[in-house]
Amino acid sequence: MKLNINKSLLYLKDWKFIFKLTSFIICVLLIITGIIWGCFIDQWYVDKNSSYPVHLFPTLYGFNVLISFWSVQTNLLVLLWFGFAVFGHGKEHKNKFINRTSQTNITIYITTTMLLFWGVIVLNILGDASEYDFATKTASDVAITSLTHLLTPLLMIVYYVLTMGQSTVSWKRVWTLFVYPSAYCIFLVIRAEMLTKDGIKYFLYPYSFTNFSQPLFGDNLALSNFVCILVLAILLLVFFLLFVLTNNYVYKRKHKANQPIETN
């Protein structure tokens, strides 16, 4: 017991542990707050005054919509990463979910979330997009959505930058970057099919560009889907290139300086 107490005290003196624990708590609070306000209080996606027969929707349809968003799922991934990293503190290289490769991938996912969301906001201001408009949302929606698209990404990015060079990321692991996006696309297609069979046509797809049954541009469905997937894949690859090159460069600098290095 004394050994465990001493170990806990050492953790409390470790800024990495404190950062991960604090980030985990913040992520949990944001997710819980979003679920409560989005599904039970303000009901962001199920408007009882809407002309659409929302009273026929299954219970907690708002949660169904909420959990379908890439942004919400990537926030959950960050929450899980910090949670596992807290309990596996000091043993990151031994756990496949929290090792440097997985940390890189999840950082890329949440960075993509942040940049795409705020990019849409800028386009809204310029009058060229309508995916998310602050003017049509409740105060709680705007506040929580802004935090989950800015604070959560920044926590993950800052920790990644501060811990760069602890180990290298192998280019051979690039395929792991596409595991979650592929699973997400499959999830969207299955979800849309199930809702359609239940007679629900409201929020079948969380984003217009994820509606694989209708072309985003032109008349060729296959070409439209191919271009959308290709653009997103290239975006993820560019981020992977930037993150891995920078991380491995810092690793080499630390290695030359004879600093202790952790390996995956």
Secondary structure as UniProt FT lines:
FT   HELIX           2..12
FT   HELIX           15..36
FT   HELIX           37..41
FT   TURN            48..49
FT   HELIX           54..56
FT   TURN            59..60
FT   HELIX           61..66
FT   TURN            67..68
FT   HELIX           70..87
FT   TURN            88..90
FT   HELIX           92..94
FT   TURN            96..98
FT   HELIX           100..126
FT   HELIX           134..136
FT   HELIX           139..148
FT   TURN            149..150
FT   HELIX           151..162
FT   TURN            163..165
FT   HELIX           171..178
FT   HELIX           179..197
FT   TURN            198..199
FT   HELIX           208..210
FT   TURN            212..213
FT   HELIX           221..256
FT   TURN            257..258
//
